[in-house]
Amino acid sequence: MSYTPVGDIRKNADSIYKLTIIAAKRAVELINGSQKLVEIDSTKFSTIALEEIRVGKVSYKAKDEK
């Protein structure tokens, strides 16, 4: 079982809420056939997504507010 401390991941997101949304969207991409961006033993899409965020392979860009 893989465990990634939230503190390590939060460095790459402004808040835990944004982190949750980023991870969920990336997990859906993985479910739909996207290739993993990191080497990890886990087969859980959520774990893979969190690891990708932790190492900086996945990030987000905020939309410009009008």
Biopython code that builds the backbone (N, CA, C, O; Angstrom):
import numpy as np
from Bio.PDB.StructureBuilder import StructureBuilder

atoms = [
    (1, "MET", "N", (0.842, -1.170, 0.000)),
    (1, "MET", "CA", (0.000, 0.000, 0.000)),
    (1, "MET", "C", (0.890, 1.238, 0.000)),
    (1, "MET", "O", (1.873, 1.311, 0.737)),
    (2, "SER", "N", (0.541, 2.181, -0.814)),
    (2, "SER", "CA", (1.297, 3.416, -0.915)),
    (2, "SER", "C", (0.617, 4.499, -0.083)),
    (2, "SER", "O", (-0.608, 4.618, -0.068)),
    (3, "TYR", "N", (1.444, 5.284, 0.610)),
    (3, "TYR", "CA", (0.913, 6.382, 1.406)),
    (3, "TYR", "C", (1.725, 7.625, 1.098)),
    (3, "TYR", "O", (2.950, 7.622, 1.214)),
    (4, "THR", "N", (1.045, 8.673, 0.712)),
    (4, "THR", "CA", (1.697, 9.938, 0.442)),
    (4, "THR", "C", (1.177, 10.962, 1.434)),
    (4, "THR", "O", (-0.021, 11.245, 1.448)),
    (5, "PRO", "N", (2.043, 11.521, 2.261)),
    (5, "PRO", "CA", (1.602, 12.523, 3.233)),
    (5, "PRO", "C", (0.996, 13.745, 2.545)),
    (5, "PRO", "O", (1.538, 14.238, 1.556)),
    (6, "VAL", "N", (-0.109, 14.224, 3.061)),
    (6, "VAL", "CA", (-0.797, 15.369, 2.471)),
    (6, "VAL", "C", (0.091, 16.607, 2.490)),
    (6, "VAL", "O", (0.016, 17.433, 1.580)),
    (7, "GLY", "N", (0.913, 16.744, 3.490)),
    (7, "GLY", "CA", (1.808, 17.895, 3.578)),
    (7, "GLY", "C", (2.747, 17.984, 2.384)),
    (7, "GLY", "O", (3.043, 19.081, 1.910)),
    (8, "ASP", "N", (3.224, 16.831, 1.889)),
    (8, "ASP", "CA", (4.095, 16.808, 0.719)),
    (8, "ASP", "C", (3.355, 17.260, -0.530)),
    (8, "ASP", "O", (3.944, 17.891, -1.408)),
    (9, "ILE", "N", (2.092, 16.947, -0.616)),
    (9, "ILE", "CA", (1.300, 17.261, -1.806)),
    (9, "ILE", "C", (0.822, 18.706, -1.768)),
    (9, "ILE", "O", (0.767, 19.367, -2.805)),
    (10, "ARG", "N", (0.480, 19.199, -0.592)),
    (10, "ARG", "CA", (-0.096, 20.548, -0.480)),
    (10, "ARG", "C", (0.833, 21.640, -0.960)),
    (10, "ARG", "O", (0.383, 22.752, -1.237)),
    (11, "LYS", "N", (2.134, 21.347, -1.065)),
    (11, "LYS", "CA", (3.076, 22.345, -1.573)),
    (11, "LYS", "C", (2.737, 22.726, -3.010)),
    (11, "LYS", "O", (3.100, 23.810, -3.465)),
    (12, "ASN", "N", (2.044, 21.841, -3.726)),
    (12, "ASN", "CA", (1.735, 22.064, -5.133)),
    (12, "ASN", "C", (0.300, 22.526, -5.376)),
    (12, "ASN", "O", (-0.146, 22.584, -6.521)),
    (13, "ALA", "N", (-0.418, 22.852, -4.313)),
    (13, "ALA", "CA", (-1.794, 23.338, -4.458)),
    (13, "ALA", "C", (-2.063, 24.388, -3.387)),
    (13, "ALA", "O", (-1.531, 24.308, -2.280)),
    (14, "ASP", "N", (-2.885, 25.362, -3.721)),
    (14, "ASP", "CA", (-3.189, 26.440, -2.783)),
    (14, "ASP", "C", (-3.989, 25.963, -1.578)),
    (14, "ASP", "O", (-3.807, 26.459, -0.466)),
    (15, "SER", "N", (-4.871, 25.003, -1.804)),
    (15, "SER", "CA", (-5.726, 24.533, -0.724)),
    (15, "SER", "C", (-6.036, 23.054, -0.914)),
    (15, "SER", "O", (-5.848, 22.498, -1.997)),
    (16, "ILE", "N", (-6.506, 22.440, 0.139)),
    (16, "ILE", "CA", (-6.862, 21.025, 0.085)),
    (16, "ILE", "C", (-8.020, 20.797, -0.876)),
    (16, "ILE", "O", (-8.137, 19.720, -1.460)),
    (17, "TYR", "N", (-8.876, 21.798, -1.043)),
    (17, "TYR", "CA", (-10.025, 21.678, -1.939)),
    (17, "TYR", "C", (-9.576, 21.645, -3.393)),
    (17, "TYR", "O", (-10.054, 20.826, -4.179)),
    (18, "LYS", "N", (-8.654, 22.540, -3.749)),
    (18, "LYS", "CA", (-8.113, 22.523, -5.108)),
    (18, "LYS", "C", (-7.359, 21.225, -5.366)),
    (18, "LYS", "O", (-7.449, 20.649, -6.450)),
    (19, "LEU", "N", (-6.625, 20.778, -4.373)),
    (19, "LEU", "CA", (-5.895, 19.521, -4.496)),
    (19, "LEU", "C", (-6.850, 18.365, -4.778)),
    (19, "LEU", "O", (-6.569, 17.517, -5.625)),
    (20, "THR", "N", (-7.956, 18.331, -4.082)),
    (20, "THR", "CA", (-8.951, 17.273, -4.279)),
    (20, "THR", "C", (-9.508, 17.302, -5.688)),
    (20, "THR", "O", (-9.658, 16.254, -6.317)),
    (21, "ILE", "N", (-9.814, 18.476, -6.187)),
    (21, "ILE", "CA", (-10.364, 18.607, -7.541)),
    (21, "ILE", "C", (-9.337, 18.207, -8.587)),
    (21, "ILE", "O", (-9.661, 17.502, -9.543)),
    (22, "ILE", "N", (-8.090, 18.657, -8.410)),
    (22, "ILE", "CA", (-7.028, 18.308, -9.354)),
    (22, "ILE", "C", (-6.834, 16.798, -9.390)),
    (22, "ILE", "O", (-6.757, 16.204, -10.466)),
    (23, "ALA", "N", (-6.754, 16.181, -8.221)),
    (23, "ALA", "CA", (-6.536, 14.738, -8.141)),
    (23, "ALA", "C", (-7.709, 13.969, -8.751)),
    (23, "ALA", "O", (-7.502, 12.975, -9.447)),
    (24, "ALA", "N", (-8.924, 14.419, -8.497)),
    (24, "ALA", "CA", (-10.101, 13.735, -9.044)),
    (24, "ALA", "C", (-10.120, 13.830, -10.566)),
    (24, "ALA", "O", (-10.402, 12.841, -11.242)),
    (25, "LYS", "N", (-9.827, 14.997, -11.108)),
    (25, "LYS", "CA", (-9.820, 15.161, -12.563)),
    (25, "LYS", "C", (-8.717, 14.326, -13.196)),
    (25, "LYS", "O", (-8.919, 13.723, -14.250)),
    (26, "ARG", "N", (-7.555, 14.288, -12.559)),
    (26, "ARG", "CA", (-6.459, 13.478, -13.107)),
    (26, "ARG", "C", (-6.792, 12.002, -13.014)),
    (26, "ARG", "O", (-6.469, 11.249, -13.933)),
    (27, "ALA", "N", (-7.427, 11.562, -11.938)),
    (27, "ALA", "CA", (-7.825, 10.162, -11.805)),
    (27, "ALA", "C", (-8.799, 9.774, -12.911)),
    (27, "ALA", "O", (-8.709, 8.670, -13.449)),
    (28, "VAL", "N", (-9.718, 10.652, -13.255)),
    (28, "VAL", "CA", (-10.654, 10.382, -14.351)),
    (28, "VAL", "C", (-9.898, 10.255, -15.669)),
    (28, "VAL", "O", (-10.210, 9.384, -16.481)),
    (29, "GLU", "N", (-8.905, 11.120, -15.886)),
    (29, "GLU", "CA", (-8.092, 11.011, -17.105)),
    (29, "GLU", "C", (-7.394, 9.652, -17.170)),
    (29, "GLU", "O", (-7.335, 9.028, -18.230)),
    (30, "LEU", "N", (-6.867, 9.199, -16.034)),
    (30, "LEU", "CA", (-6.203, 7.900, -15.985)),
    (30, "LEU", "C", (-7.183, 6.763, -16.252)),
    (30, "LEU", "O", (-6.856, 5.811, -16.960)),
    (31, "ILE", "N", (-8.368, 6.862, -15.695)),
    (31, "ILE", "CA", (-9.405, 5.851, -15.926)),
    (31, "ILE", "C", (-9.748, 5.785, -17.406)),
    (31, "ILE", "O", (-10.014, 4.709, -17.941)),
    (32, "ASN", "N", (-9.743, 6.936, -18.063)),
    (32, "ASN", "CA", (-10.098, 7.003, -19.483)),
    (32, "ASN", "C", (-8.936, 6.675, -20.415)),
    (32, "ASN", "O", (-9.061, 6.823, -21.631)),
    (33, "GLY", "N", (-7.808, 6.233, -19.862)),
    (33, "GLY", "CA", (-6.731, 5.733, -20.707)),
    (33, "GLY", "C", (-5.460, 6.559, -20.789)),
    (33, "GLY", "O", (-4.539, 6.177, -21.511)),
    (34, "SER", "N", (-5.371, 7.671, -20.083)),
    (34, "SER", "CA", (-4.133, 8.454, -20.095)),
    (34, "SER", "C", (-2.990, 7.645, -19.490)),
    (34, "SER", "O", (-3.202, 6.812, -18.609)),
    (35, "GLN", "N", (-1.801, 7.896, -19.965)),
    (35, "GLN", "CA", (-0.623, 7.205, -19.456)),
    (35, "GLN", "C", (-0.188, 7.799, -18.123)),
    (35, "GLN", "O", (-0.323, 9.002, -17.896)),
    (36, "LYS", "N", (0.336, 6.945, -17.241)),
    (36, "LYS", "CA", (0.886, 7.412, -15.968)),
    (36, "LYS", "C", (2.117, 8.258, -16.250)),
    (36, "LYS", "O", (2.872, 7.973, -17.179)),
    (37, "LEU", "N", (2.317, 9.289, -15.456)),
    (37, "LEU", "CA", (3.470, 10.167, -15.601)),
    (37, "LEU", "C", (4.567, 9.835, -14.591)),
    (37, "LEU", "O", (5.637, 10.442, -14.617)),
    (38, "VAL", "N", (4.307, 8.885, -13.712)),
    (38, "VAL", "CA", (5.273, 8.459, -12.699)),
    (38, "VAL", "C", (5.286, 6.940, -12.637)),
    (38, "VAL", "O", (4.317, 6.281, -13.013)),
    (39, "GLU", "N", (6.388, 6.400, -12.163)),
    (39, "GLU", "CA", (6.470, 4.958, -11.930)),
    (39, "GLU", "C", (6.075, 4.703, -10.484)),
    (39, "GLU", "O", (6.725, 5.177, -9.553)),
    (40, "ILE", "N", (5.008, 3.955, -10.318)),
    (40, "ILE", "CA", (4.492, 3.647, -8.985)),
    (40, "ILE", "C", (3.860, 2.260, -9.050)),
    (40, "ILE", "O", (3.289, 1.879, -10.072)),
    (41, "ASP", "N", (3.963, 1.518, -7.973)),
    (41, "ASP", "CA", (3.446, 0.156, -7.937)),
    (41, "ASP", "C", (1.931, 0.095, -7.812)),
    (41, "ASP", "O", (1.330, -0.924, -8.152)),
    (42, "SER", "N", (1.317, 1.133, -7.344)),
    (42, "SER", "CA", (-0.122, 1.133, -7.100)),
    (42, "SER", "C", (-0.912, 1.055, -8.405)),
    (42, "SER", "O", (-0.491, 1.570, -9.441)),
    (43, "THR", "N", (-2.058, 0.402, -8.326)),
    (43, "THR", "CA", (-2.972, 0.359, -9.466)),
    (43, "THR", "C", (-4.187, 1.250, -9.234)),
    (43, "THR", "O", (-5.072, 1.344, -10.084)),
    (44, "LYS", "N", (-4.219, 1.902, -8.075)),
    (44, "LYS", "CA", (-5.330, 2.799, -7.756)),
    (44, "LYS", "C", (-5.111, 4.130, -8.465)),
    (44, "LYS", "O", (-4.066, 4.763, -8.314)),
    (45, "PHE", "N", (-6.099, 4.542, -9.231)),
    (45, "PHE", "CA", (-5.974, 5.766, -10.012)),
    (45, "PHE", "C", (-5.813, 6.998, -9.123)),
    (45, "PHE", "O", (-5.080, 7.924, -9.471)),
    (46, "SER", "N", (-6.490, 7.011, -7.985)),
    (46, "SER", "CA", (-6.376, 8.160, -7.083)),
    (46, "SER", "C", (-4.971, 8.265, -6.502)),
    (46, "SER", "O", (-4.443, 9.369, -6.363)),
    (47, "THR", "N", (-4.368, 7.154, -6.167)),
    (47, "THR", "CA", (-3.010, 7.145, -5.633)),
    (47, "THR", "C", (-2.005, 7.600, -6.683)),
    (47, "THR", "O", (-1.081, 8.357, -6.385)),
    (48, "ILE", "N", (-2.189, 7.138, -7.902)),
    (48, "ILE", "CA", (-1.308, 7.548, -9.003)),
    (48, "ILE", "C", (-1.428, 9.050, -9.229)),
    (48, "ILE", "O", (-0.419, 9.735, -9.397)),
    (49, "ALA", "N", (-2.649, 9.563, -9.234)),
    (49, "ALA", "CA", (-2.879, 10.996, -9.436)),
    (49, "ALA", "C", (-2.214, 11.813, -8.335)),
    (49, "ALA", "O", (-1.578, 12.826, -8.623)),
    (50, "LEU", "N", (-2.348, 11.397, -7.091)),
    (50, "LEU", "CA", (-1.732, 12.123, -5.979)),
    (50, "LEU", "C", (-0.213, 12.101, -6.069)),
    (50, "LEU", "O", (0.438, 13.098, -5.757)),
    (51, "GLU", "N", (0.353, 10.989, -6.486)),
    (51, "GLU", "CA", (1.807, 10.902, -6.639)),
    (51, "GLU", "C", (2.287, 11.810, -7.769)),
    (51, "GLU", "O", (3.331, 12.451, -7.653)),
    (52, "GLU", "N", (1.526, 11.864, -8.861)),
    (52, "GLU", "CA", (1.876, 12.758, -9.969)),
    (52, "GLU", "C", (1.865, 14.214, -9.513)),
    (52, "GLU", "O", (2.727, 14.999, -9.908)),
    (53, "ILE", "N", (0.900, 14.567, -8.695)),
    (53, "ILE", "CA", (0.822, 15.929, -8.165)),
    (53, "ILE", "C", (1.993, 16.186, -7.221)),
    (53, "ILE", "O", (2.605, 17.253, -7.266)),
    (54, "ARG", "N", (2.304, 15.221, -6.374)),
    (54, "ARG", "CA", (3.374, 15.374, -5.387)),
    (54, "ARG", "C", (4.720, 15.648, -6.046)),
    (54, "ARG", "O", (5.485, 16.484, -5.563)),
    (55, "VAL", "N", (5.021, 14.950, -7.148)),
    (55, "VAL", "CA", (6.321, 15.132, -7.800)),
    (55, "VAL", "C", (6.318, 16.283, -8.794)),
    (55, "VAL", "O", (7.347, 16.582, -9.401)),
    (56, "GLY", "N", (5.167, 16.934, -8.967)),
    (56, "GLY", "CA", (5.104, 18.110, -9.829)),
    (56, "GLY", "C", (4.838, 17.831, -11.295)),
    (56, "GLY", "O", (5.028, 18.713, -12.133)),
    (57, "LYS", "N", (4.402, 16.625, -11.621)),
    (57, "LYS", "CA", (4.097, 16.283, -13.009)),
    (57, "LYS", "C", (2.721, 16.787, -13.433)),
    (57, "LYS", "O", (2.462, 16.960, -14.624)),
    (58, "VAL", "N", (1.842, 17.021, -12.465)),
    (58, "VAL", "CA", (0.496, 17.508, -12.739)),
    (58, "VAL", "C", (0.286, 18.766, -11.911)),
    (58, "VAL", "O", (0.586, 18.791, -10.718)),
    (59, "SER", "N", (-0.229, 19.802, -12.546)),
    (59, "SER", "CA", (-0.539, 21.034, -11.844)),
    (59, "SER", "C", (-1.809, 21.620, -12.456)),
    (59, "SER", "O", (-2.470, 20.976, -13.270)),
    (60, "TYR", "N", (-2.134, 22.811, -12.069)),
    (60, "TYR", "CA", (-3.328, 23.437, -12.604)),
    (60, "TYR", "C", (-3.029, 24.888, -12.940)),
    (60, "TYR", "O", (-2.070, 25.477, -12.441)),
    (61, "LYS", "N", (-3.858, 25.442, -13.784)),
    (61, "LYS", "CA", (-3.765, 26.847, -14.124)),
    (61, "LYS", "C", (-5.136, 27.453, -13.844)),
    (61, "LYS", "O", (-6.147, 26.994, -14.377)),
    (62, "ALA", "N", (-5.164, 28.476, -13.012)),
    (62, "ALA", "CA", (-6.422, 29.111, -12.652)),
    (62, "ALA", "C", (-6.948, 29.912, -13.847)),
    (62, "ALA", "O", (-6.182, 30.533, -14.583)),
    (63, "LYS", "N", (-8.255, 29.882, -14.019)),
    (63, "LYS", "CA", (-8.882, 30.678, -15.064)),
    (63, "LYS", "C", (-8.825, 32.144, -14.681)),
    (63, "LYS", "O", (-8.919, 32.490, -13.503)),
    (64, "ASP", "N", (-8.672, 32.995, -15.664)),
    (64, "ASP", "CA", (-8.689, 34.426, -15.409)),
    (64, "ASP", "C", (-10.096, 34.843, -15.013)),
    (64, "ASP", "O", (-11.070, 34.490, -15.679)),
    (65, "GLU", "N", (-10.196, 35.592, -13.928)),
    (65, "GLU", "CA", (-11.497, 36.076, -13.494)),
    (65, "GLU", "C", (-11.844, 37.327, -14.280)),
    (65, "GLU", "O", (-10.973, 38.146, -14.577)),
    (66, "LYS", "N", (-13.117, 37.473, -14.617)),
    (66, "LYS", "CA", (-13.570, 38.636, -15.386)),
    (66, "LYS", "C", (-14.351, 39.569, -14.517)),
    (66, "LYS", "O", (-14.816, 40.607, -14.987)),
]
sb = StructureBuilder()
sb.init_structure("model")
sb.init_model(0)
sb.init_chain("A")
sb.init_seg("    ")
for serial, (resi, resn, name, xyz) in enumerate(atoms, 1):
    if name == "N":
        sb.init_residue(resn, " ", resi, " ")
    sb.init_atom(name, np.array(xyz, "f"), 0.0, 1.0, " ", f" {name:<3s}", serial, name[0])
structure = sb.get_structure()
